[in-house]
Amino acid sequence: MVQNAGPETARKDSLVDQIWRRLRRRSAATAERAARRIADGETPFAPLPIVHGLERLSALCGKPAGRSHLTAGLPVHDGDLDPRFAAFAMARVGLDARWQTISLATVATHDLPALVPLYDGGVILLLCVQARSGTATIVDASGEHDVAIADLHDSMRGEMLVCGHLDPENGLDEEAERSLLQRNPRLWLVGTFLSEKKRLWQLLLAALFLNLCALAIPLYMRAIYDRVVPNLAIESLWALSVGMVLVLVFEYFFRSIRGAFVDAVALKVGQVVQHRAMHAILHARMANGGKSAGAFMVGLRDTEQLAALAPLALVTFLVDIPCFFGFLALIVMLGGTAVAGPLIGGAGLVIVGLIANYALKLASNRTSKLMQARNNLVVEVADGWSTIKANQAEGLFLRQWDIVADHIGVGTKGVRHWNEILGGMSALLVQAVTVLVVVIGVFQIKDGIMTTGALVAVTMLTGRAMVPVSSAVGMVGKLYQALAQFQGLAQILATPPERALSDPSIRPHRVRGDIRLQALSHRFEGASEDSLTDIGFKVSPGEKIALIGKSGSGKSTLLQLIGGLIEPMSGGLTVDGHAIGQYAPSFLRQHIVYGAQDAALFDRSIWENILLGMPEPDDRIVEQAVRASALDNFVSRTVEGYGRKIGPRGQRLSGGQRQCLLLARALVRNPSVLLLDEPTAAMDIACETMVINGLREATADKTVIVATHRMALLELVDRVIWLEDGKVKADKPRDEIVGLMRSGPGAATAQAA
């Protein structure tokens, strides 16, 4: 199965990982010649950054998209995209991109235009190749022009990124992939493995040769007992022994090759599935985010086990089991009815395996859920450690831990019990079969049907024949356990992502901040009442508005709705005349920034927490942000400066310092619309005054909506919206609302109504 340009595409075209190593495989003379031309400044190219090359490639393929659309949520370093993620970027505009090894002599017209990496860094676009004239048409930073094929050959790395339109009718689109994950995650996983079919074929071939080598020892022993020993044929002994040593050497190499292929497939598939899972979490819609940490952790852990087991299972069922019947045929040729031994043993192993594996399946499902619960508890304790200690709640969480640990202990004991039964019965049956074969063989020797050498060979072949059956029975049990854990991860993999591209009617522009809400309502999942009801008002570009009201009145929810972080249940919300759902969230969040009061801080430096994934901004914007947020007020007094580590969740900073950092993070993004939720709640009066003055200057040309309980912040705004029980109680100029509030709570409520 071909997967849409997600991690599967990146894996399928695993050449991407080798692009920058292909220099070793190319002619050393070619590489040196290219290096000399670059050093001498003779190269005829003006390379493009990868992002710019992808922009032009998407336009040439009829799917124009800007840098922000292509790179949103993908790793960008020094302003450019990692080439491994080029396929992801192109998939967002409906293009199936893949890295391929193509020479200029064999490139086909339907492969063009293509993105071509160069030795000296950067890329160009290859439009066409004119073999007769010896030229190629390219696009680089200087525009479209022709270059000599020889020059291009010396400068290119040997791979091209070729594109084609996705074909949703054949199941290549992302929606079809998620649908398959929801219906049958195991089938999706099989498709993921089959994308490594080249390595799998090599693995199966190595396993076949390994099984053929296993025939050597039994046949060698038969020849020794029947031919060499009776005749004392020493020369034959040496010839056979030398040949046997060579076979053993080959067997060692085939076993090493098989192990290498198993590791290679397991590594690739494990990386792809784990990357796909993390990608699904990070790009999930806000309503579907925050999945169980326990399910995620257990699923990721067992994905590695499953990725290693699956290639071995493939070898067992496609090569080893067919070879089992080949061994039986050879046993019939050498020992006749002695074949009854391995037949009876194989049937017994299958029966024992069916019983034990059914019990293992039930035990594994229960244990999987318990492990998810345990991991969730660990996450809760790690996140709330200080709160637990401050409230002396250690006993509560320790008791929960003991209960979960006891249940897991009972569950894992059951799993171990059935595994031990399976292993013990397998060993017993294999030994019993050996005894049965010897007994049958002795009677056949007595009747003159078999020779001693044939008995030795049949006994050894019987032991070898039982190995794949025993392995298959044990493999099924392990696969049951791993697939049970994968089921939880599959739910995460199937999570619908956010919209990747804005509606075609929306042209790239800077959001002005013209926001309109009409009869807007919202209710959180599982809640019995609406958090917001029939909200309606208009925000003009550049307007400054405060949201006030009691805790729980819906201020934070309203900010999240305007910021596109959650979706309304009913009503309309437009930004610059377009419904907010028409915007790609990645585009919207560049221009509308929501500064939450409980936003996360990470165990990195202050500087890294300010930027948090964005490229280095303009120095003027940074200076204004740290000054307006009063962050420089305390950072300048420390030796480490902005390189200071703040600890997990920012625990090495005070509450006010954390808010200064969060405010700087919001301002440094230079948004058109700034949404602030209690930005000064933890600040002292002096710090709050500095922030208010700084915000007045930094947001002079921006639309600002701030939710607050602090009267001082109302100095920033011109208009105040009073929320109560999820409804607009009043929407008036600031001075009127302030006058109402100063007249007393009862009078203010009556006049507002």
Secondary structure, DSSP 8 states (H G I E B T S, - for coil): ----TTHHHHHHTTHHHHGGGGGGTS-HHHHHHHHHHHHTT------B-HHHHHHHHHHHTT----HHHHHTTS-EETTEE-GGGHHHHHHTTTEEEEEEE--TTT--GGG-SEEEEBTTS-EEEEEEEETTTTEEEEEETTEEEEEEHHHHHHHB-SEEEEEEE--GGGT-SHHHHHHHHHH-HHHHHHHHHHTTHHHHHHHHHHHHHHHHHTTHHHHHHHHIIIIIHHHT-HHHHHHHHHHHHHHHHHHHHHHHHHHHHHHHHHHHHHHHHHHHHHHHHHTB-GGG-S--HHHHHHHHHHHHHHHHHHHHHHHIIIIIHHHHHHHHHHHHHHHGGGGHHHHHHHHHHHHHHHHHHHHHHHHHHHHHHHHHHHHHHHHHHHHTHHHHHHTT-HHHHHHHHHHHHHHHHHHHHHHHHHHHHHHHHHHHHHHHHHHHHHHHHHHHHHTTSS-HHHHHHHHHHHHHHHHHHHHHHHHHHHHHHHHHHHHHHHHHHT--B---S--TTS-S------EEEEEEEE--TT-SS-SEEEEEEEE-TT-EEEEE-STTSSHHHHHHHHTTSS--SEEEEEETTEEGGGS-HHHHHHHEEEE-TT----SSBHHHHHHTT-----HHHHHHHHHHTTTHHHHTTSSSGGG-B--GGGTTS-HHHHHHHHHHHHHTT--SEEEEESTTTT--HHHHHHHHHHHHHHTTTSEEEEE-S-GGGGGG-SEEEEEETTEEEEEEEHHHHHHHHHT-HHHHHHHH-
